[in-house]
């Protein structure tokens, strides 16, 4: 039967007694071993001290070959009962003088190892033998050897063993008594489980767990209780996460709607104002021209917002498609920079193009790549203060083409940098922020670049340190379509949309259907103005 399957009462008894006994044995063994080693080291040191004293006493006798004096000096060692024998050797290793305590055989101690072996010590036949050279004026004149008995060590060992045995017996007895009393705590695990259940019920905290006690009956009950809590906690966490996600989505929706409303209202205000003034009649031609410019600029701003929203909708739905061809990046970058030059000049911002002749053909959608360049440059111009500087550098790096857009603007906070390409995320998303926009441009850039098999990154040293955006596009060549044809197809996107004459509609019947009357009127006035058109008011069919 395994220990973990024992009843709790027996477990407590065995754990208390065995653990106490084992700990005491280990501690006692370590203590006795440490004391034995330490005591032997002290004996060796003491033996060398005796050898030093004997050597200093008999050195003169050895030098002058006075054996009687040497024996007399060694005979004084009988005053120390711990010294069993001693011997002095001359420089040739010949035994010069000896001392042996009465009733002791010293031959084994003086024979091996040879006297010329220098300083050494050895425990032999229950005795400690130490040897040391005799040196006079830095010249070895002989050697001395002292033998001490280990009677004191034996006495000390017996004392320690007696103490250890007594302590062990008393400790085992105390552990047994304590374990016997601990058996009264057999109901502890049950009370612990009841307490955990009460806390969970009161606090609704399903992360609390009862401490398992083993595989007995109470342990199985605790395990079942914990499993139940784990299942409840998982369901509660899932519900909490779903609620948090819904709340975050709701907050993001509210913030986005507020930003969208603000961004659409901003260009509408001058459009409506100038339209009313035009309807009221403005005599000054310059004012009329200015009004039309303001209306057109703000209408284009609204159109850009709508385009961004449509692009994001296509991205979310997975419906964004690329017209992939071989395109030249240099005219695309130049066209994007040229289109933003008026906005940059209005803020006295210098836009510098650094073109690499090697940064040429890549495989991609020319219109979408132009959108990438325009978004990055527009972002740089928008966040660069008056009198700042923006640099655009398309170049070839190894197996890819890199478009680097750097500015000296307000920079990006380090904590916001990981989120700079996320949809609807702006460093300042309040409606009172200094810079406008929906926060979609960089998200669209990232998605378009990734559709091209590339990647885009942002770098900034912090606020006020400017920012650098780097687009990397792989160099790939399409198969199946002649390069000349692909170049002709991408040329309009790079150099501007050419004028294509509208084909003649003479002799044709054209049906235009739209649910907006204003749109129908616009088509009639612009595209069909040269040909007679039958409108619903003239008896023709009405738009569906």
C-alpha positions as CSV (number, residue, x, y, z in Angstrom):
1,X,0.0,0.0,0.0
2,X,1.4,3.3,-1.0
3,X,1.9,6.1,1.5
4,X,-0.5,8.5,-0.2
5,X,-3.3,6.0,0.2
6,X,-2.8,5.6,4.0
7,X,-5.5,7.1,6.3
8,X,-4.9,10.6,7.3
9,X,-4.3,9.6,11.0
10,X,-1.4,7.3,10.0
11,X,0.0,9.8,7.6
12,X,0.3,12.4,10.2
13,X,2.0,10.0,12.6
14,X,4.5,8.7,10.0
15,X,5.2,12.1,8.5
16,X,5.9,13.7,11.9
17,X,8.1,10.9,13.2
18,X,10.0,10.0,10.0
19,X,10.7,13.6,8.9
20,X,11.9,14.6,12.4
21,X,14.0,11.5,12.6
22,X,15.5,11.9,9.2
23,X,16.2,15.6,9.7
24,X,17.8,14.9,13.1
25,X,20.0,12.1,11.7
26,X,21.2,14.2,8.8
27,X,21.9,17.1,11.1
28,X,23.7,14.9,13.7
29,X,25.7,13.1,11.0
30,X,26.8,16.4,9.5
31,X,27.7,17.7,12.9
32,X,29.7,14.7,14.0
33,X,31.5,14.6,10.6
34,X,32.3,18.3,10.8
35,X,33.6,18.0,14.3
36,X,35.8,14.9,13.4
37,X,37.4,16.7,10.5
38,X,37.9,19.9,12.4
39,X,39.4,18.1,15.4
40,X,41.8,16.1,13.2
41,X,42.9,19.3,11.5
42,X,43.6,20.8,14.9
43,X,45.6,17.7,15.9
44,X,47.7,18.0,12.8
45,X,48.4,21.6,13.4
46,X,49.3,20.9,17.0
47,X,51.6,18.1,15.9
48,X,53.4,20.4,13.5
49,X,53.7,22.9,16.4
50,X,55.4,20.2,18.6
51,X,57.7,19.3,15.7
52,X,58.6,22.9,15.3
53,X,59.5,23.3,18.9
54,X,61.4,20.0,19.0
55,X,63.3,21.0,15.8
56,X,64.3,24.4,17.2
57,X,65.5,22.7,20.4
58,X,67.6,20.0,18.8
59,X,68.9,21.9,15.8
60,X,72.2,22.9,17.5
61,X,72.8,19.4,18.8
62,X,72.4,18.0,15.2
63,X,74.7,20.6,13.8
64,X,77.4,19.9,16.4
65,X,76.7,16.1,16.3
66,X,75.8,16.0,20.0
67,X,73.6,12.9,20.2
68,X,73.4,13.0,24.0
69,X,72.1,16.5,24.0
70,X,69.5,15.6,21.4
71,X,68.3,12.6,23.4
72,X,68.0,14.7,26.5
73,X,66.0,17.3,24.6
74,X,63.6,14.6,23.2
75,X,63.3,13.0,26.7
76,X,61.6,16.2,27.9
77,X,58.6,15.2,25.7
78,X,57.5,12.7,28.3
79,X,55.9,15.6,30.1
80,X,53.2,15.7,27.4
81,X,51.2,12.4,27.6
82,X,49.8,12.9,24.1
83,X,53.3,12.4,22.5
84,X,54.0,8.8,21.9
85,X,57.4,9.0,20.2
86,X,59.8,11.4,18.5
87,X,62.9,11.0,16.3
88,X,65.6,13.3,14.9
89,X,67.5,12.5,11.7
90,X,70.6,14.0,10.3
91,X,71.0,15.5,6.8
92,X,71.7,12.0,5.4
93,X,68.5,10.6,6.8
94,X,70.3,8.6,9.5
95,X,68.5,8.2,12.8
96,X,70.2,10.7,15.2
97,X,68.2,10.5,18.4
98,X,64.8,9.0,19.4
99,X,62.2,9.1,22.2
100,X,59.6,6.4,22.7
101,X,57.1,6.4,25.5
102,X,57.5,3.3,27.7
103,X,55.6,0.3,26.5
104,X,55.3,1.6,22.9
105,X,56.7,0.1,19.7
106,X,57.8,2.9,17.4
107,X,59.5,1.1,14.6
108,X,56.5,1.5,12.1
109,X,56.4,5.2,12.7
110,X,60.1,5.8,11.9
111,X,60.6,3.5,8.9
112,X,58.2,4.8,6.3
113,X,58.2,7.2,4.5
114,X,61.9,8.1,4.3
115,X,63.1,10.9,6.5
116,X,63.9,13.2,3.5
117,X,60.3,13.4,2.4
118,X,59.9,17.0,3.8
119,X,56.8,18.3,5.6
120,X,54.0,15.7,5.9
121,X,51.5,14.2,8.2
122,X,49.7,10.8,8.3
123,X,47.3,8.9,10.5
124,X,48.8,5.4,11.0
125,X,47.7,2.6,13.4
126,X,45.7,4.9,15.7
127,X,48.3,7.6,15.9
128,X,49.2,10.8,14.1
129,X,52.7,11.1,12.6
130,X,54.0,14.5,11.5
131,X,57.5,15.2,10.0
132,X,59.3,18.5,9.4
133,X,62.8,19.4,8.1
134,X,65.4,21.0,10.3
135,X,66.7,24.1,8.7
136,X,69.6,26.2,10.0
137,X,70.6,29.4,8.1
138,X,68.4,28.3,5.2
139,X,70.3,24.9,5.0
140,X,68.6,21.6,5.7
141,X,70.6,19.9,8.5
142,X,68.1,17.0,9.3
143,X,64.5,16.2,10.0
144,X,62.3,15.7,13.1
145,X,59.3,13.4,13.4
146,X,56.7,13.5,16.2
147,X,54.1,10.8,16.9
148,X,50.9,11.6,18.9
149,X,48.2,9.2,20.0
150,X,44.5,9.7,19.2
151,X,43.1,8.9,22.6
152,X,41.6,12.4,23.0
153,X,39.8,11.9,19.6
154,X,38.3,8.7,20.7
155,X,37.0,10.3,23.9
156,X,35.6,13.2,22.0
157,X,33.9,10.9,19.5
158,X,32.3,8.9,22.3
159,X,31.0,12.1,23.9
160,X,29.5,13.3,20.6
161,X,27.9,10.0,19.9
162,X,26.3,10.0,23.4
163,X,24.9,13.4,22.9
164,X,23.6,12.6,19.4
165,X,21.9,9.4,20.6
166,X,20.3,11.1,23.6
167,X,19.1,14.0,21.4
168,X,17.8,11.6,18.8
169,X,15.8,9.6,21.3
170,X,14.3,12.6,23.0
171,X,13.4,14.1,19.6
172,X,11.8,10.9,18.4
173,X,9.8,10.7,21.6
174,X,8.7,14.3,21.2
175,X,7.8,13.8,17.5
176,X,5.7,10.7,18.4
177,X,3.8,12.6,21.1
178,X,3.2,15.6,18.8
179,X,2.0,13.3,16.0
180,X,-0.3,11.6,18.4
181,X,-1.8,14.9,19.3
182,X,-2.1,16.0,15.7
183,X,-4.4,13.1,15.0
184,X,-7.1,15.3,16.6
185,X,-6.8,17.5,13.5
186,X,-8.2,14.7,11.3
187,X,-11.2,16.9,10.6
188,X,-9.0,19.8,9.4
189,X,-9.3,19.1,5.7
190,X,-13.1,18.8,5.9
191,X,-13.3,22.1,7.8
192,X,-10.9,23.7,5.2
193,X,-13.2,22.6,2.4
194,X,-16.3,24.0,4.1
195,X,-14.5,27.3,4.6
196,X,-13.5,27.5,1.0
197,X,-17.0,26.8,-0.1
198,X,-18.4,29.5,2.2
199,X,-15.9,32.1,0.9
200,X,-16.7,31.3,-2.8
201,X,-20.4,31.6,-2.0
202,X,-20.0,34.9,-0.3
203,X,-17.4,36.6,-2.5
204,X,-18.4,35.0,-5.8
205,X,-14.6,34.5,-6.4
206,X,-14.3,31.3,-8.4
207,X,-10.5,31.5,-8.5
208,X,-10.3,30.2,-4.9
209,X,-9.2,26.6,-4.6
210,X,-9.2,24.2,-1.7
211,X,-5.8,22.6,-0.9
212,X,-5.7,18.9,-1.9
213,X,-4.7,16.5,0.9
214,X,-4.1,13.3,-1.0
215,X,-6.0,10.5,-2.6
216,X,-8.1,9.5,0.3
217,X,-11.8,10.2,0.6
218,X,-11.3,13.9,1.6
219,X,-8.8,14.4,-1.2
220,X,-11.2,13.1,-3.8
221,X,-13.9,15.4,-2.5
222,X,-11.5,18.4,-2.7
223,X,-10.4,17.5,-6.2
224,X,-14.1,17.3,-7.3
225,X,-14.8,20.6,-5.6
226,X,-11.8,22.3,-7.4
227,X,-12.8,20.9,-10.8
228,X,-16.3,22.3,-10.3
229,X,-14.8,25.7,-9.4
230,X,-12.5,25.6,-12.4
231,X,-15.4,25.0,-14.8
232,X,-17.4,27.8,-13.2
233,X,-14.4,30.1,-13.4
234,X,-13.8,29.3,-17.1
235,X,-17.4,30.1,-17.9
236,X,-17.3,33.3,-15.9
237,X,-14.1,34.4,-17.5
238,X,-15.5,33.8,-21.0
239,X,-18.6,35.8,-20.2
240,X,-16.4,38.6,-18.6
241,X,-14.2,38.6,-21.7
242,X,-17.1,38.7,-24.0
243,X,-18.6,41.6,-22.1
244,X,-15.3,43.5,-22.0
245,X,-14.9,43.0,-25.8
246,X,-18.4,44.2,-26.4
247,X,-17.8,47.2,-24.2
248,X,-14.6,48.0,-25.9
249,X,-16.2,47.6,-29.3
250,X,-19.0,49.8,-28.2
251,X,-16.7,52.5,-26.9
252,X,-14.6,52.3,-30.1
253,X,-17.8,52.6,-32.2
254,X,-18.9,55.6,-30.2
255,X,-15.5,57.2,-30.5
256,X,-15.3,56.4,-34.2
257,X,-18.8,57.8,-34.8
258,X,-17.9,61.0,-33.0
259,X,-14.7,61.4,-35.0
260,X,-16.5,60.5,-38.3
261,X,-19.3,63.0,-37.5
262,X,-16.7,65.7,-36.7
263,X,-14.6,65.0,-39.8
264,X,-17.6,65.1,-42.1
265,X,-19.1,68.1,-40.4
266,X,-15.8,70.1,-40.7
267,X,-15.7,70.3,-44.6
268,X,-19.5,70.6,-44.8
269,X,-19.5,73.9,-42.9
270,X,-17.5,75.9,-45.5
271,X,-19.3,74.2,-48.4
272,X,-22.8,75.2,-47.0
273,X,-21.6,78.7,-46.1
274,X,-20.1,79.5,-49.5
275,X,-23.0,77.9,-51.3
276,X,-25.4,80.2,-49.5
277,X,-23.2,83.1,-50.3
278,X,-23.1,82.1,-54.0
279,X,-26.9,81.7,-54.1
280,X,-27.3,85.1,-52.4
281,X,-25.2,86.6,-55.3
282,X,-21.6,87.6,-55.0
283,X,-20.6,90.4,-57.3
284,X,-16.8,90.1,-56.9
285,X,-15.4,87.5,-59.4
286,X,-12.4,86.9,-57.1
287,X,-14.8,86.0,-54.3
288,X,-16.7,83.7,-56.6
289,X,-13.4,81.9,-57.6
290,X,-12.4,81.6,-54.0
291,X,-15.8,80.2,-53.0
292,X,-15.6,77.6,-55.7
293,X,-12.0,76.7,-54.7
294,X,-13.1,76.3,-51.0
295,X,-16.1,74.2,-52.0
296,X,-14.0,71.9,-54.3
297,X,-11.2,71.5,-51.7
298,X,-13.6,70.5,-49.0
299,X,-15.7,68.3,-51.3
300,X,-12.5,66.4,-52.2
301,X,-11.6,66.1,-48.5
302,X,-15.0,64.5,-47.9
303,X,-14.5,62.2,-50.9
304,X,-11.1,61.1,-49.5
305,X,-12.8,60.3,-46.2
306,X,-15.4,58.2,-48.0
307,X,-12.7,56.5,-50.0
308,X,-10.8,55.6,-46.8
309,X,-14.0,54.1,-45.3
310,X,-14.7,52.1,-48.4
311,X,-11.1,50.8,-48.5
312,X,-11.4,49.7,-44.8
313,X,-14.7,48.1,-45.6
314,X,-13.1,46.1,-48.4
315,X,-10.1,45.2,-46.2
316,X,-12.4,43.9,-43.4
317,X,-14.5,42.0,-45.9
318,X,-11.4,40.6,-47.7
319,X,-12.5,42.1,-51.0
320,X,-9.6,44.4,-51.8
321,X,-8.0,43.2,-55.1
322,X,-4.8,44.3,-56.8
323,X,-4.2,44.9,-60.5
324,X,-0.7,43.4,-60.3
325,X,1.7,44.6,-63.0
326,X,5.3,45.6,-63.4
327,X,5.5,49.2,-62.2
328,X,8.2,51.8,-61.8
329,X,8.3,53.2,-58.3
330,X,10.2,56.4,-59.1
331,X,7.4,58.2,-61.1
332,X,4.8,57.0,-58.5
333,X,6.8,58.6,-55.7
334,X,7.4,61.7,-57.7
335,X,3.7,62.1,-58.6
336,X,2.7,61.6,-54.9
337,X,5.2,64.2,-53.8
338,X,4.1,66.6,-56.5
339,X,0.5,66.3,-55.6
340,X,1.3,67.2,-52.0
341,X,3.7,70.0,-52.8
342,X,1.0,72.8,-52.5
343,X,0.1,71.7,-49.0
344,X,3.8,71.5,-48.0
345,X,4.5,74.9,-49.5
346,X,1.6,76.4,-47.6
347,X,3.3,75.3,-44.3
348,X,6.8,76.2,-45.7
349,X,7.8,72.6,-45.4
350,X,10.6,71.4,-47.6
351,X,10.0,68.1,-49.4
352,X,13.2,66.4,-50.7
353,X,13.2,63.5,-53.1
354,X,16.3,61.3,-53.0
355,X,15.9,58.9,-56.0
356,X,18.0,55.8,-56.3
357,X,18.4,54.8,-60.0
358,X,18.3,51.1,-58.8
359,X,14.9,51.5,-57.2
360,X,12.9,50.8,-60.3
361,X,10.5,48.0,-61.3
362,X,8.5,46.1,-58.8
363,X,5.5,43.9,-59.1
364,X,2.3,45.6,-57.8
365,X,-0.7,47.7,-58.3
366,X,0.4,51.1,-59.4
367,X,-2.7,52.9,-58.1
368,X,-2.5,51.3,-54.7
369,X,1.2,52.0,-54.4
370,X,0.5,55.6,-55.3
371,X,-2.1,55.5,-52.4
372,X,0.6,54.2,-50.1
373,X,3.0,56.9,-51.0
374,X,0.4,59.6,-50.8
375,X,-0.8,58.5,-47.4
376,X,2.7,58.4,-45.9
377,X,3.6,61.8,-47.4
378,X,0.3,63.3,-46.4
379,X,0.8,62.0,-42.9
380,X,4.4,63.5,-42.8
381,X,3.3,66.9,-44.0
382,X,0.3,67.0,-41.6
383,X,2.4,66.3,-38.5
384,X,5.5,68.4,-39.5
385,X,5.4,71.9,-38.0
386,X,5.8,75.0,-40.2
387,X,9.3,75.4,-41.6
388,X,10.0,71.7,-41.2
389,X,11.5,69.1,-43.5
390,X,10.3,65.9,-45.1
391,X,12.5,63.5,-47.0
392,X,11.3,60.7,-49.4
393,X,13.8,58.1,-50.5
394,X,13.0,55.1,-52.7
395,X,16.0,52.8,-53.0
396,X,16.9,49.2,-53.6
397,X,18.2,47.2,-50.6
398,X,19.3,43.7,-51.4
399,X,16.3,41.7,-52.7
400,X,13.7,44.4,-52.0
401,X,12.9,48.0,-52.7
402,X,12.5,50.3,-49.8
403,X,10.5,53.6,-49.6
404,X,11.6,55.6,-46.6
405,X,9.6,58.7,-45.6
406,X,11.2,60.8,-42.8
407,X,9.9,63.9,-41.2
408,X,11.0,66.3,-38.5
409,X,7.5,66.5,-37.0
410,X,6.0,65.8,-33.5
411,X,7.1,62.2,-33.4
412,X,5.4,59.2,-31.9
413,X,5.2,58.3,-28.2
414,X,6.9,55.0,-27.5
415,X,3.8,53.5,-25.8
416,X,1.7,54.3,-29.0
417,X,4.3,53.1,-31.5
418,X,3.1,49.4,-31.5
419,X,-0.5,50.6,-32.4
420,X,0.3,53.2,-35.0
421,X,-0.9,50.9,-37.9
422,X,-4.1,49.8,-36.3
423,X,-7.5,50.9,-37.6
424,X,-9.2,53.8,-35.9
425,X,-6.2,54.2,-33.5
426,X,-4.9,57.8,-33.1
427,X,-2.5,59.2,-30.5
428,X,-5.2,61.8,-29.8
429,X,-8.7,60.5,-30.6
430,X,-10.7,63.4,-29.1
431,X,-12.8,65.7,-31.4
432,X,-10.8,68.6,-30.1
433,X,-7.4,67.3,-31.3
434,X,-5.1,69.6,-33.4
435,X,-4.9,67.3,-36.4
436,X,-7.9,65.8,-38.3
437,X,-8.4,62.4,-39.9
438,X,-10.1,59.1,-39.2
439,X,-7.0,57.2,-38.3
440,X,-7.3,54.9,-41.3
441,X,-4.5,56.0,-43.6
442,X,-1.7,54.0,-41.9
443,X,-3.9,51.0,-41.5
444,X,-4.7,51.1,-45.2
445,X,-1.0,51.5,-46.0
446,X,-0.1,48.4,-43.9
447,X,-2.8,46.2,-45.6
448,X,-1.9,47.3,-49.1
449,X,1.8,46.7,-48.5
450,X,1.1,43.3,-47.0
451,X,-1.0,42.4,-50.0
452,X,2.1,43.1,-52.1
453,X,4.1,40.7,-50.0
454,X,6.0,43.5,-48.2
455,X,6.0,45.0,-44.8
456,X,5.9,48.5,-43.3
457,X,7.4,49.8,-40.1
458,X,7.5,53.0,-38.0
459,X,10.4,54.4,-36.0
460,X,10.5,57.4,-33.7
461,X,12.8,58.4,-30.8
462,X,9.8,60.0,-29.1
463,X,7.7,63.1,-29.1
464,X,9.3,66.0,-30.8
465,X,11.9,63.7,-32.5
466,X,10.2,63.2,-35.8
467,X,9.2,59.8,-37.3
468,X,10.4,57.5,-40.1
469,X,8.1,55.1,-42.0
470,X,9.8,52.4,-44.1
471,X,8.0,50.4,-46.7
472,X,9.7,47.2,-48.0
473,X,8.5,45.7,-51.3
474,X,9.9,42.5,-52.7
475,X,11.4,42.4,-56.2
476,X,9.4,39.9,-58.3
477,X,8.7,39.6,-62.0
478,X,5.4,38.5,-63.4
479,X,5.3,35.7,-65.9
480,X,3.0,35.5,-69.0
481,X,2.6,39.2,-69.8
482,X,5.3,41.1,-71.8
483,X,7.0,43.8,-69.8
484,X,6.3,46.4,-72.4
485,X,2.6,45.8,-72.1
486,X,2.7,46.0,-68.4
487,X,4.7,49.2,-68.5
488,X,2.0,50.7,-70.8
489,X,-0.7,49.7,-68.4
490,X,1.0,51.3,-65.4
491,X,2.1,54.5,-67.2
492,X,-1.1,56.4,-66.7
493,X,-1.1,55.7,-62.9
494,X,2.5,57.0,-62.6
495,X,2.3,60.0,-64.8
496,X,-1.3,61.1,-64.3
497,X,-4.6,60.0,-65.9
498,X,-4.5,60.9,-69.7
499,X,-7.5,62.4,-71.5
500,X,-9.5,59.7,-73.4
501,X,-12.2,61.2,-75.7
502,X,-15.7,60.0,-74.9
503,X,-16.9,57.8,-77.8
504,X,-19.8,59.3,-79.8
505,X,-23.2,58.3,-78.6
506,X,-25.0,59.5,-81.8
507,X,-27.6,57.1,-83.0
508,X,-27.7,55.2,-79.8
509,X,-30.4,55.0,-77.1
510,X,-28.9,55.3,-73.7
511,X,-30.8,54.4,-70.5
512,X,-29.4,55.9,-67.3
513,X,-30.8,54.6,-64.0
514,X,-30.1,55.9,-60.6
515,X,-32.1,56.3,-57.4
516,X,-30.7,59.8,-56.8
517,X,-32.2,62.5,-59.0
518,X,-29.2,64.8,-58.4
519,X,-26.9,62.1,-59.8
520,X,-29.0,61.7,-62.9
521,X,-29.0,65.4,-63.4
522,X,-25.2,65.5,-63.1
523,X,-24.7,62.8,-65.7
524,X,-27.1,64.6,-68.0
525,X,-25.4,67.9,-67.7
526,X,-21.8,66.6,-67.9
527,X,-21.6,63.3,-69.9
528,X,-24.7,63.6,-72.1
529,X,-24.9,67.3,-72.7
530,X,-24.0,67.0,-76.4
531,X,-26.9,64.7,-77.3
532,X,-30.6,65.1,-76.8
533,X,-31.8,63.3,-73.7
534,X,-35.4,62.4,-72.9
535,X,-36.0,63.1,-69.2
536,X,-38.9,61.7,-67.1
537,X,-40.5,65.1,-67.1
538,X,-40.7,64.9,-70.9
539,X,-42.8,61.7,-70.8
540,X,-40.0,59.1,-70.7
541,X,-39.5,56.4,-68.1
542,X,-38.9,57.4,-64.5
543,X,-35.9,56.2,-62.7
544,X,-36.4,53.1,-60.6
